[in-house]
Amino acid sequence: MDILKAIFTRRSIRKFTGEPIKEEDLKTILKAGFQAPSAHNYQPREYVVVRDKETIEKIAEFHTYGKMLPKAGCGIIVCGDKNKQPEIGFLIEDCSASIQNILLAAHGLGLGAVWCGLYSVTKLTEAMADVLNLPENIIPIGMVVVGVKDEDKQEVDRYDESKIHYDRW
Ligand SMILES: Cc1cc2nc3c(=O)[nH]c(=O)nc-3n(C[C@H](O)[C@H](O)[C@H](O)COP(=O)(O)O)c2cc1C
């Protein structure tokens, strides 16, 4: 898919068929995640791919807005390594850029995906760290739920000239 077409047509997909995604598609999606820019090029990101039913159920139990995970069958938890990037703002931005790449790659492959926020909601990051057995320096920033989609969404135009400021506010 053309990059601009992907950007303009990507939407959050929350309905899934339950079919598993192909291994090669998962690899492509993860590669896209790794490819994102990062401050100082530290690449402080780690990825936990969750497909185990029991683990998925545990996550869906505590994540109020992640209830689509069991049907999708796959969650990618994008984590930041505080030891590699101690500046938390940069860590969040590095992981967010990676998440956006993952969303676009999934869309480009014809799959559905949705970003489910974790950081900085303490009850979500703590519960996720607990379920995934994350080391202390690894912060779960966001989860991308990805699967074979069972809905199509219209492209939306969010361009707003009034929010663009040229040369000064
Ligand atoms: C930081 C962040 C956290 C989000 N968390 C959730 C979530 O927990 N559950 C969910 O269904 N969607 C979540 N979303 C998706 C937004 O609801 C969605 O991007 C927004 O409504 C715009 O719709 P679109 O993605 O279809 O363009 C999140 C998006 C971002 C950027």
PDBQT file of the ligand as one rigid body, heavy atoms in Angstrom, charges set to zero:
ROOT
HETATM    1  C1  LIG A 201      -2.451   6.844  23.593  1.00  0.00    +0.000 C 
HETATM    2  C2  LIG A 201      -3.666   6.180  22.991  1.00  0.00    +0.000 A 
HETATM    3  C3  LIG A 201      -4.393   5.302  23.772  1.00  0.00    +0.000 A 
HETATM    4  C4  LIG A 201      -5.502   4.652  23.218  1.00  0.00    +0.000 A 
HETATM    5  N1  LIG A 201      -6.146   3.713  23.988  1.00  0.00    +0.000 NA
HETATM    6  C5  LIG A 201      -7.176   3.019  23.452  1.00  0.00    +0.000 A 
HETATM    7  C6  LIG A 201      -7.777   1.958  24.196  1.00  0.00    +0.000 A 
HETATM    8  O1  LIG A 201      -7.384   1.647  25.318  1.00  0.00    +0.000 OA
HETATM    9  N2  LIG A 201      -8.788   1.265  23.601  1.00  0.00    +0.000 N 
HETATM   10  C7  LIG A 201      -9.232   1.561  22.344  1.00  0.00    +0.000 A 
HETATM   11  O2  LIG A 201     -10.143   0.885  21.879  1.00  0.00    +0.000 OA
HETATM   12  N3  LIG A 201      -8.675   2.569  21.609  1.00  0.00    +0.000 NA
HETATM   13  C8  LIG A 201      -7.662   3.287  22.130  1.00  0.00    +0.000 A 
HETATM   14  N4  LIG A 201      -7.019   4.256  21.378  1.00  0.00    +0.000 N 
HETATM   15  C9  LIG A 201      -7.467   4.507  20.009  1.00  0.00    +0.000 C 
HETATM   16  C10 LIG A 201      -8.236   5.829  19.884  1.00  0.00    +0.000 C 
HETATM   17  O3  LIG A 201      -9.481   5.717  20.511  1.00  0.00    +0.000 OA
HETATM   18  C11 LIG A 201      -8.383   6.154  18.384  1.00  0.00    +0.000 C 
HETATM   19  O4  LIG A 201      -7.116   6.283  17.798  1.00  0.00    +0.000 OA
HETATM   20  C12 LIG A 201      -9.186   7.430  18.153  1.00  0.00    +0.000 C 
HETATM   21  O5  LIG A 201     -10.516   7.267  18.589  1.00  0.00    +0.000 OA
HETATM   22  C13 LIG A 201      -9.190   7.853  16.681  1.00  0.00    +0.000 C 
HETATM   23  O6  LIG A 201      -9.732   6.842  15.868  1.00  0.00    +0.000 OA
HETATM   24  P1  LIG A 201      -8.918   6.148  14.670  1.00  0.00    +0.000 P 
HETATM   25  O7  LIG A 201      -7.726   5.458  15.281  1.00  0.00    +0.000 OA
HETATM   26  O8  LIG A 201      -9.897   5.171  14.072  1.00  0.00    +0.000 OA
HETATM   27  O9  LIG A 201      -8.492   7.193  13.706  1.00  0.00    +0.000 OA
HETATM   28  C14 LIG A 201      -5.909   4.907  21.894  1.00  0.00    +0.000 A 
HETATM   29  C15 LIG A 201      -5.169   5.805  21.122  1.00  0.00    +0.000 A 
HETATM   30  C16 LIG A 201      -4.045   6.414  21.649  1.00  0.00    +0.000 A 
HETATM   31  C17 LIG A 201      -3.218   7.329  20.774  1.00  0.00    +0.000 C 
ENDROOT
TORSDOF 0
